[in-house]
Amino acid sequence: LLQGKVAGLTISKPGSDPNDGYVLRLRGISTIGANAEPLVVIDGVAGGSLDAVDPNDIETIDVIKDGAAAAIYGTRGSSGVILITTKSGNPGDTRVDYSFSGSVDQVSRQINVMTADEYKALPGAVNMGGDTDWLDLVTDNGYTQVHNLAISGGSQSTTYRAAINYRGQEGIGINTGNDRINVNLNMTQKALNNKATFTLNLSNTNVERDFGFKQAFRYATVANPTMPVYDESSPYGGYTERTIFDFFNPLSIAEQNINEGDDNIFLGSLRADFDLSSIVEGLEGNLSYTKQITDVERGTYYKKTARFRGSDRNGLAVTDNQQYTFSLFEGSLGYSTNIEETNLNLLAGYSYQEFYNEGYHAEGGDFLTDAFTYHNLGAALDFANGLGNVYSWANSNKLIAGFGRVNVNYDDTYMFNLDLRYEGSSKFGGDNKWALFYGAGAAVNLSNLMDNDEIDNLKLRVSYGKTGNTPGSSYLSLQKFGP
């Protein structure tokens, strides 16, 4: 949906791994040591996750590349901004929408390696008597199916839209893929004689992932094509292995070991919009609160019979768990008025966002059985022998800002805008936590000044803006030594 939206927006997914994220670049690599990806704003929530929204629930996508327009996002506007608006219900009869799509992924190009006959023709070739296409063994066609079901409707005072989306994707690497279920609810309720509008957005995305092992591709590229896949007498689970430096049976890596995970992303927001024209004509205000919680679980197990990392440790289990949370409170006042042929719009607001992240890692080996995989670390004798590895971490940071905007439009011909954002982040040092970001632009609609029926729209615009970036870590200013 985003590809080709704006000149200069590049989207790539190196390696085609279904569990790797996309790389987005909108304004190039404009910083070192901080996030170079655009800021994602979902229904007004800055910092939302693209994974929390299914494409079928998106109404519109807008991309801000201009520094002057991105200045109102302060320290996160330097790499551009992607604005996403999700679908909502409309008054009227209940509407049910269902869609289905499917696709097939295939390997389009692969590294050119020798066949068994070509290899045996080499001087000094080690002929093990087999004929194996290793790259073919560790790859397969990847099938994807997508189902979407949505129900929407409502009355003049209440509208709703509920949707459930399922995506099942298989990777081209064997034992890779994911199953994703997204549930989304959008409700709007008018109150106080239509002077107040309350909007509730809830979404939850769960992704069960099979990561597989990218090392299978590496060793399939360098494997001896005359080596048989299986050996009944092999102590390595029946797979043929060569006990030489830095080589493992590629199929054994992919089939014997486990590498999986589970992601859950919850995003909830409540917004209240108020018509304050009874106080001052053209005045309106809003308040909003948002919470996003991302839970990430990872589990890996290398079997006792797997020469790749497992047999040397008599079975090895690794678990990682992280939780990333942010809360966002925002409030603003807007004023709009017309003075003869001039339209004036003013906006002033406050934003408070707090982030908290934590996680732990545990790794241990020497199991009596493979039956537990990574679900019973207490059975790993490494911990009793002082060889296990356990650590945990946590960090937090805050982002606070006041912002304002002025838009002037004279006769839909001459336009001027000014954006200001005074923002502070706890990630910076004590004397450098706050900064002022600004953007200004002016435009003239030349087509209104020209008597030419051949031109429908011709506009000249000039703008200037200042944006920023925050460090990648929370406590850099407190480190006495570090990179």
N, C-alpha and C positions, 0 to 999 in steps of 0.2 A: 504493500500500500504506500510505503514511503519512497520506494525507488523511483527516481525520475521526478520527484515532486519539486525539487529546487535545484538549479544549477549549482554544482559544487558539493552536493550531498552524496557521499559515497557510502555504500552498504556492502559489506562482504562477510563471508563466513568461511574462512580458510579451512580446508580439510573436510568440509561437509559433515562433520560430526553432528548428529542430531541434538546432542547435549551441550554443544558449545554455543555461546551467545554470538550475536551478530556484532560486528565492529562498525560503528557509525562515526563518520567524520563529516562535519559541516563547515568548519572554518580552519581545517588543517590542524597541525600539531602546534598549538599556540602557547604551550607551557611545558615546563619540565617538572616532573614530580607531582603533578596534580591531574585530575580527571580531564581527558581531552575529548570526551564524548558530550554531545548536546544535553542540556537540561531537559528532562521530560516533565511536562505539566499535564496532568490528567484531571479534567473537570475543575481546573483552578488549583489543583494540589501540586505544588512544586516538589520535585524529587520522587514522584511516583514511579513504580516499576512497569516497564512495558510488558513484562510477563504477567502482570495482574489484569491485563485487558485482552480479551479475545478479539481478533480483527473483525469478527461479525458483529460485535457490539459497538463498533466505532462509527460515529455519525460523520465527523469531519476531522481533518488533520491540517494544521497550519504550521508552517516552518518559518522561524524568525532567524535570519542570517545577519541582518543589519545591526551593527553595534549600537546605534542610537535607540533602536526599538528594544534591544536586549538589555539596555542599561538598567531598566527598572527591576531586573532580576539580579542586579548587583554582582556579588562574588561568584555567581554560578552562570552568568550570561556570556562569558568569554568564548565558549565553544558553540554558541548558538542555542536556540530553544525550539523544542517541538511541542506544540499545543495539540492535545487530543480532547475532543468532546465526544462523550459516549451517547448512545441513543437513549431516548426517553419515550414514555407513552404519550398518546394524544387522546383527547376526549372523543368518545364515540363507542361504537360496538367493540366487543372484545375481538382482537386480531391474533391469529396463531400463524407463526411463520416457522417453516422447517426447511433446512437445506442440507445437502450431502455433497461431498466431493471426495475424490480419490486420486492418488498419484503413485507413480513408480519412479524410484531413484535407481540409476544404474551407473556403474563405473564408466566414465567416458574416456579417460586416459589412465594408463598405469605405467610404472617404470618398466623399461624393456630389460628383461633378464633372460639368461640362457635357458634353453631346454636341456633335458638330460643328455641328449645326443651331442649338442653343441659343447656342453661342459666336458663330456668324456673325451672329446677330441683334443682337449688342452693337454700339454705336457704336464705330468705330475698330478693329474686329476685324481681325486679320491673317489673311486666308484664303489658305492654301497649297494648297488643292485636294484635300486628303485627308479621310478619315473614319476616325479611329483611336481605339480604346479602349485607351489605354496601360496602364491597370491590369490589364486582361484579358491583355495580352501578357506582362506580367512575373509573372503568377501562374498556377498550375495546381493540379490535385488532387494531394495528397501521399499516396502509398501506403506502407504499412508492413507488413513481414512479420517474424515472430518464430518461430524454431525453437529448441527445447531438447531435448537428448539427455543422459540421465544413466544411469550404471551404478553400482550399489551392492550391498554384501553383505559377507560375511566370516564369521569364526568367533568363538568366545567370547574369543579373545585378540587377534584382528586384525580390524578393520573398515575399510572404505574406501568412498569415493564420488567418482566422477569425472564431470564434466559439461562439456559444450561448448554454448555459446549463441551464436546469431547473430541480430542485429537489423539489418535494412535499412530505413532511414527516408528518405523523400523529403519535402522541405519544400514549402510552398505557394508559395514564391518559386522561380522557375525556376533550375535549376543549383544548388540547395541540397539538403543531405541528408548522411547519413553511413552507413557500414557498420561495425558493431561486432561483434567476435568476443571472447567471454570464455571462458577455460578455467579450471576450478577442480578442485583435487584436495584431498581431506581424508582423512587416514589416521590411525588410532589403533592403537597396539600396547601390550599389557600385558606386563610383565616382572617378574622377581624375585618369583615366586609371587604375582603380582597386586598386589604392593606398590608398583609403579611403573607409570605410564601415560604414554606418549609420544604427543603429538599433533602432526601435521604438516599445515599448511595452506599451499597454494600456489595463487595465482591470477594470471592474466595477462590483461589487457584491451587490445586494440588497436582504435583507432577511426580510420578514414580519413574525413576530413571535406571536404565542399564547402561553403564558407561563402557563396558568391555575394557580392552587393553590396547592402547595404541602401539605398544611394543610389539604386538603380533605383526603389524605391518612392517616394522623395522626389521625383525628377524626373518620375515617371509621374503624380504628383498635380498638378503645375503645368504639364505639357506642353500645347502647343497641340493640340487634338483634330483640327485640319485639316491638321496636318503629316504627310506620308507617312512611312512607316517607312524605306523604302529609296530611294536615289538612285544609279543606276548610274554617274553621273559624279562621285560624291563621293570625295574623297581619303581619307575616313575609313572605309575598308573597305566602301564601298557603302552605308553608313547615312546617312540625311539628318541633317545637323547645322545648327544656327543658331549663327553665331559672335557670340553676344551674351553678356553677362555672366551667369555662374552658371547656365548651362543646358547639358544634355547629353542626347543621345538615350538614353532609359531602356533600350531593348532592346540598344543597342550596349554599354552598361555591363555588362549581364548576360551577353552572349554573346561579346564579344571578349576580355574579360579573364579572368585566372585568379586565384582566391583559395581556396587549399586548405591542408590540414594533416594531420598524423598525430600521434595521442597513443598512448603505450604506458605502461600502469600495471602494475607488478609488485609483488605483496605476498606475502611469505613469512614464516611464523612457525613456530617450534618450541617446544613447551611440554612440560615434564615435571612430573607431579604425583606426589607421594610420600606413601604412608601410613606415618606415623611412630608409629603406635600401639604398636609394640613398645618404643619409648622412653618415651613418655607416652601413656596412653590418651586418644584423642580428638584427638591432634596430627596435623596434616598440613601439607605444604609444597609449593611449586611454584616453578619457575624458567621464564622464557620469554625468547625473543629474537625480534625482529621487524625486518624491513627492508622499506621501501617505496621504490620508485624510479619516478618519473614523468618521462617524456621527452616534450617538446612540440616539434613542428616546424611551422613556418608558412612558406608560400611564396606570394608574390603577384607577378603580372606584368601590366603594362599594355602592350598592343601598340603598335607604332609608328603604327598606323593608328587607334588609339582616341583620340578627342578628350579623353575623360575620363582625364587624368593621363598618357596615353601619348605622344600626338603632340608635345606641348611638350617632352618629354624624349627624344624619338626612341627610345622604348621604355624602360620603367622596371621594375627588379626589386628586390624586397624579401624578405629572409629573416630569420626569427627562430628561434632554438633555445634552449630552456631545459631544465634538469634540476633536479628537486626531490627530495631524498632525506632520509629520516630513519631512524635506528636506535633501537630501544627495547629496553632490558633491564629486566626486572622480576623481583622475587622476594618471596615472602611466606610467612608462617607463620600457620596457623589452628588454633584450639583450640575444641573443643565438648564440653560436658558437661551432664549433667542432675543437679540437686540437688533431690531430691524432686519437687515440681511446677514447678520453675524450670529453664528451658533457658537456658544461657549460651553465647554465641558470641563469640570474640575473634579479631581479625585484626590483623596488623602486617606492613608491607611497605616496599619500597624501589623507586623508579623512577628510571631514568636515560634521558633521550631527547635525541638530538643531531640537529640539522637542518643540512643544507648545500644551498644553492641557487646555481645559476650559469647564465649565459646569454650570448648575443651577438646582435648585430643588424648587418646589412649592407644597404646600399641604394645602388644606382647605376643610371645610365641611359646613353643614347647607344650603342645597339647597331647593328651592321651588319645583323643579322638577328633575327627573332623566334623562330628555330628552337630556341634554347637555353632560352627562357623564363627562369625564375629559377635554372636549374641550372648556369650558367656565368657567375658574376659577374666573372670575369677578362676576359670579353669586353666589359664595359661600359667605354667610353672615359672615363667620368667619373672613374674612379680614376686613370687616367694624367694627367688634367687637374686633379687635386686637388679634384674636386667630389663624390666619393663620401663616404658617411657610414658609419663603422664604430665600434661601441663594444661593450664587454663589461662584465660585472658578476659579482659573487659576494658571498654573505653567509652567515653561519652563526650559530646560537644553540643554547643548551643549556637543558634543563628538568630539574631534579633535585628529587626529593621523597621524604619519608618519610611514611607514612600509617598510620592505625590506626582500628579500628572495634570498638564494643562493642554487642552486641544481647542484651537480656534479655527473656525471655518467661515470664510466670508464669501457668500454668494456661490458656494460650491466651486469657487475658482481659486481663491488664495487660501492656503492652509498652513498652520503653524502648530508644532507640538513641542512640549518640554517635559522631560521625565527626570525625576530626582529620586535617589534612594540612599539613605544614610544607614549603613549596615555594619554590624559587629559580629565577629566570630570568635569563640573561645579557643579556636585552633591557633590563633596568632599570639605573638608575645605581648607582654603587659603594656608596652608603649605603642602597640601597632594593631590593636584589635578592631579599630573602627576606620571606616573610609566613606567618602562621598562619591557616588557614581551618578553620572548624568548623561542625558542624551537630548539632542535638540535637532529638529528638522523643519524645513520649510518646503512648500510645494506650490506649483501653479498649474492649473488645468488649462493648458494652451488651447485645447480644442474648443473651450468656451470663448476664447478670444479670437478665434479664426472663423472666417466665413467660407468654410470648405466642407461640402457635403460628403466628400470622400473619406474624411477622417472622423471616426466615431469617438476615439479617446486618445489623447496625447497629453502626457503629464511630465513635467520636469520637477525633479526632487533632489534636494541636497540635505545631507544629515551628518552629524558628528556625535560620537558617543564614547563613553568610557565604561569598560566592564572589568571584571576581576576574576580571581580564582582563589580557592582555599587549598591549604596543604592536604596531602593525602592522609596524614596521621594527626591524632589529636594533641599529642604532647611534645611536639618537636621543640618548642621553645623552652621546655624544661630539661632537655637532655644536656648533660655535661659533655658527653662524648657520643659520637654517632656519625653516620655517613652524611 
